[in-house]
Amino acid sequence: MASTAISEKSAWRSPPRLPDFWLWVLLPTAFVLGVIFFAPIVDLVLASLHEMAGPGQVSTSFTLANYRNFLTDPFYFGILLRTCWLGLLVVGCCLIVGYPVAYYLARTQSRWRGFLLFLTISPLLISAVVRNMGWFPLLDQAGLVNWLLLEIGVVSSPLRLINNFTGVVIGLVHALLPFMILTLTTVIQRIDIDLEEAAASLGAGPWRVFWRVLLPLSLPGVVSGALIRLHHGHQRLHDARNPRRQQSPGDGDLHCPTIPYRPQLSGGRNGGRHPAGFCGGAHRPGVASPDCGGHRLMTRWMALRVVVLAVFAFLLAPVIIVVIASFNGGPILSFPPEEFTLRWFEQIKPSFVDALYVSLIVATSTALLSIVFGIPAVLALSRGNFPARDALNSILLSPLMVPALVTGVALYQFSLAFWDLTRISLGGTITGLIIGHLTFGIPFAARAMLAGHARFDYALEEAALNLGATPLQTFWRVTIPVLRPSIISGGIFAFVMSLDDVPIALFMGGGNATTLPVRIFTTIEFDFSGDVMAVAAVIVAVSVALMLLLDRLVGIEQLFGARY
C-alpha cells in the first residue's frame, strides 16, 4: 500500500543504501569548525606549553614555565584572585536579583509575560559597547543617579560610581543578569507546581515554601547557571531541540500562603491547578480573593511586581539613556538634558560610516555562511541516528562556551602561524574577521534552526515522497520552505552577534578592517562626544528592528528556552 511504501524512517530521513549518510552531511560543517576554531584553540594550548621564540613562533622545547610564572608572580596571582572574587560577587548579585524575576516569569499568567520575556532578552541583542556607554551618563558625577541622589538629599556631594570596582560590578551584573533570569525561569518552570501547593496547603508560608521546597528543587539549575555565569558570562542557551511546552490559560496571578481548595478550571495547566502563592478561580489579576488572604497577600504580590519593574528598569536604563543623550544639546554626560538637538547625528565622523560599512559586510557574510554551514549540521543532528550524535551536538555548540577573548587570542596566534606557512595575511582583513565571526555565527544559527526544526512535521516529507518527489525535490520544495522562518532567524541571530562582537574584531581586525563596535570602543577612550552617542542610538534602532523581526519569525523567547 502507498501508506506503507515509506516507512517511519523514510528514504530521505535515513537512506538505507547509506547508513552513515548523515555523517557525510555533517562533515563540511565539522571540517570548517575544526579549521577555524578547534585548530587555533589546540595551537594556543600547545603554544602555552612551549617557550615563545618570537611573535607567533614557539620553540620546540616543552616547558611548564609559563604556568609556573603565572601562578607564582604576585601581580598575576593578585589579578587572578581579584577576578575570582569579582566573579563570585557578580554571580551572587545576579542570583539574588534575578530569582524573584525568574519566579514571576515562570509562574505568572499575566498577558504581559511575553512582553517581559522580550525585554529580558532584548539587551542581549544590543551591542555590549552601546549598553556600557549608557552607564556613563547614568553614573557620572554629573549624571542621572547622582542628580537624583542630590535632589532628594541622600548625599551632599556626587559619588564616584564609574572607573572603579563599583562600576565594574554594576556593568557585569547588567551584562549577565538576563542570562541568569532565563536560566532560572527554565528551571522553575520544570518544578511541579503540586509540590508548592501541597506545602502551602499544609500551612507553610511563602518564605518557608521557598526555603524548603522551591530553592532545594531549583538548586541544581542555580548551581549550573552560577557556574556558567562565573565561567565567562557568554550566551548559554537552552537546548532548543526540545519542543516547547504548550501554554494554556487558566492560572491566576495573586500570591497567597495557603490553597485549601482549588477548583477545576478547563484549559488550565496541570488540570487547571495553580502554582502555590497564586490565587485561582475567576478573579482578575490584582483583585484579592477571600480565600487568598485579602489585602495582605495582594500587597505581597504587588511587592514582587515592584521588584520586577525595578529590575527591568535596571536592564533597560542604559539603552534608554543612550538614546536620550544622543539628542542632548548640552554636555553629553550631564542630566537632565539642556536642549533637544539633532546636530550630533549631522556631525557623525566619516570613520564611523566606514566602520559601519565594514561591519555590514562582515555581518552579512557571516550570516549567509552560518546558514550555509548550519543547515547540514541541523539536519544531521536532528535526523541522524549515528554513534556519538549527542557528543557531536555538544562539540558543534562548544564555541559558545569558550570566552570570545580566548578565541580572539587563538585566532590571532593562528593567523601568525598561517602567515609563516603561506605568506597569506588573515589579520587586519575582512576575510579574517569573517572567519573569526563564523566561530560563533555557525553555532548561533544552528541553535536557532534547531528550535524551528523541533516542530517540523515529517509527514509532509513522507507525503511528498509518496507522491513521487525525489529526495532532492522534497528538500527544496518541502523541507526548506517549512524551515524558512527558523533559517532566516538563524541568519538574523548570526548577523546581530557579528555586529556586536568586539573581542575577536580587536584581534582579527584593524586598519581598513575595523568594525563599528571597535571604532566606538577605541574612540570613547579619548573622545566621549555627542556623535558617538548618535552612532550608538542608530545601533539601538537597528537592533530593535532586528529583534522585532526575529520575534515575529520564530519568537526570541523560544530561542532561549523561556517559553512554556
Number of C-alpha atoms within 10 A of each C-alpha: 5 8 9 8 11 15 10 12 13 17 16 18 21 17 14 12 8 11 12 15 18 22 20 13 18 21 15 16 20 18 12 16 22 16 13 19 23 21 15 22 22 13 15 20 12 12 21 17 18 18 17 15 10 8 9 17 15 17 13 12 9 13 14 11 13 14 11 10 12 13 14 11 10 11 10 13 14 13 11 14 11 12 13 14 12 17 22 16 16 24 25 15 18 23 21 11 19 24 22 19 25 26 20 20 26 23 21 20 20 17 10 11 16 16 11 18 22 18 16 21 21 19 21 19 17 24 23 17 17 23 25 17 22 24 24 24 23 23 23 21 20 20 19 21 19 22 22 14 15 15 11 9 10 10 13 11 12 16 16 14 19 18 11 9 11 11 16 15 18 18 18 19 25 22 20 22 25 24 26 28 26 28 25 27 27 22 21 24 19 12 15 13 18 14 16 23 24 18 21 22 16 12 14 17 16 19 11 15 21 16 11 13 16 20 16 12 18 19 14 12 19 20 12 14 23 22 15 18 23 20 14 15 23 17 18 17 19 17 13 20 20 13 18 15 11 8 12 14 14 21 25 25 25 28 27 26 25 24 23 13 11 14 12 15 18 12 14 16 17 16 12 20 25 29 28 26 25 25 32 29 18 12 13 14 18 15 14 21 19 9 16 22 16 15 13 13 20 22 15 16 19 15 12 17 15 12 16 22 14 13 19 16 12 14 22 17 15 24 22 15 21 27 20 19 27 26 23 24 16 16 15 24 23 19 22 17 17 13 9 13 13 14 15 20 18 9 12 17 13 9 14 20 14 17 21 20 16 20 27 17 15 25 28 20 22 30 28 20 19 28 26 17 23 29 22 20 28 26 19 22 21 18 16 19 17 14 10 9 16 13 9 15 17 12 16 25 19 15 21 20 16 17 15 22 16 14 26 24 19 25 30 25 21 23 21 18 19 15 14 13 9 8 10 11 15 22 25 19 16 23 17 23 29 25 24 30 30 28 29 28 33 32 27 31 32 31 27 30 30 29 29 25 23 14 14 15 11 13 11 14 22 23 16 17 19 15 10 10 15 13 19 11 14 19 16 11 14 16 19 14 11 18 19 14 18 25 28 21 32 33 31 25 27 31 26 24 22 29 27 25 23 24 18 25 29 23 22 26 25 17 10 13 22 25 33 28 27 21 19 23 17 12 14 13 8 8 11 15 16 24 22 27 28 25 25 27 23 15 21 22 14 13 20 16 12 19 23 14 16 22 16 12 16 20 19 23 22 20 28 23 22 27 23 15
